[in-house]
Amino acid sequence: MPSPTITAIRTRAVLAPLPRPITTAVAAIEKAPLLLIDLETREGVVGRSYLFTYTPLALAPLSSLIQNIGDGLIGKTVDPLPRFAELTGMFRLLGRQGLVAMAMAGLDMALWDALGKSCNRSVAELLGAAAMPLPCYDSHGIFDGRRDRALLEQSLQEGFRAVKFKIGNGTVGDDIRALAEITEIAGPEVDVMVDYNQSLSTPEAVRRVRALEDRFDLAWIEEPLPAEDVAGYQTLRSAVRTPLQAGENWWLPEDAARAIGARISDHAMLDITKIGGITGWMRAAPLADAASMPVSSHIFVEASARVLAATPNRHLLEYLDVAGGILAAPYEITQGTLTAKGPGLGIAWDEKAVTRHAA
């Protein structure tokens, strides 16, 4: 059966409500700036995806870029691999990081969604996997004992056996005090991870990580240094015992290959919108597998659940729901796990919510 043919690509910007603000060492996000993509076909199938831009300032330029690229896809089939190859060639001279990579990923995910819907199969099935309960960790912002104790207790009641908090907004003493309370509440059976959001220098990272690992048994320490600081990560990794997590800011499989080849971290965390969508993920994940690096996901639970199911070296799915407020059927956690449901990527908009939260 031939694949559907693209007739139009539409984008809409929203500021989606969040269950709680995303607070980090460098910024706080009160609402999620999302760009929604609808890829329409002659056969009536609509492929959907969304992009999280971190700042509303990127919504308009990213929308324009996708619309301009989309004009060249009209009349072509939704087959993702040849479309990805065309986009790669289109931007080879300009380069493909930043908004270009995100535009490619958003379109790639919409193509895979349309392809799955056209044959009533999940993207996971198209990749040779099956829907399965994936173990998740609950992802939190900067810890405030008075505000967040109840949230952490709720995570445990929902069956999460791993939790992550962001640190680094104060002194190392602040980090230690926050972790002391977190680990006391979580108990010894729950894995605790922390995320510095690229906020430290190499000497400060060595100092802080050593101070933390003298007191706590952390499952990983995430992005203590700027993502591009390969030499800094190599220095840090040789100086500390705690596993390092990196990867959410690797752009496309080529960037993943460089970082993995340089052995900058013990774990890999792929962001599906920066790594190149479904197609990019399925090219980057085997590189981590060959290096014996467990792969976890970064937000985008709907698409990440599909590709993680098809990743042999999968570890944990990050549960940080940025789009649930504008989805017709947000994903739910069952005893700390998430199972992808529905054909394609299982994404359908709540049109009333989309209108209400339009940017």
C-alpha angles and dihedrals in degrees: 000000000000119000119254118270121238116242103165143000118208131184133197129185123220138172098221121205116248126213086231133355117271104238120188138168090265107031147359123230115203097177130020114247103216132178111209118209125202116187109194125201138199089244093058096252114134119204114207136194139147139215127214108215100185090220129047088227090078097051099083099044092045091050091051092048093051092047091051093048091044092059088068093052097057111118094020127109124257093245101138102207100058090041091052090050091051093050091048090055093044092060102032093109096042095043128241109243126109119012093358092059091046091050090050091049094048092051092044092054091048090051092052090046091053092046092051093047091049090063096029093243133126117249086241088062091048087055092051098259136105135229109274138164104268119204110242138193121218110239119215135176129234108334119245111180096210094046104033107038091088091047092053091047089051090052090055092047089053089058102255110157093187132045135181130205131184120238138170101085092114139012127321086257089060089051091051094048092049093048093047089059094041094051092045091055096040096048129208097296096062122079114231123203130180133207125207094185094223092298103133139077118231096258092046091047091053090049095047098042091050090050091051097046091051087064109024139043099223122186091219144338111225129215100334089164135042108285094241095053098102095162092049092053091049090052093047095046091053091050102050140051102213115096114255123223123205140149111089088106097045108121114220126328092292092063090047090052092054094048095044091046089053090050093226095158144020095228134038123220112189123201107209093212094051099037092058107272123270092329094049093046093053089053097045100043095064089055089060091044091055089052092049091245118147112232123222129176133244115225117295090102096183097059095028091058089058098049095039089057087058094047112097094201094047118152120169136349113224110232106210108134110207098158104039092099092066100034124101090221114020116202118260133214120235115193092330094313136101126209120197114232135188134031122303109358093332093240123148125161126236093226094198090054091046090055093045093052099038113147 
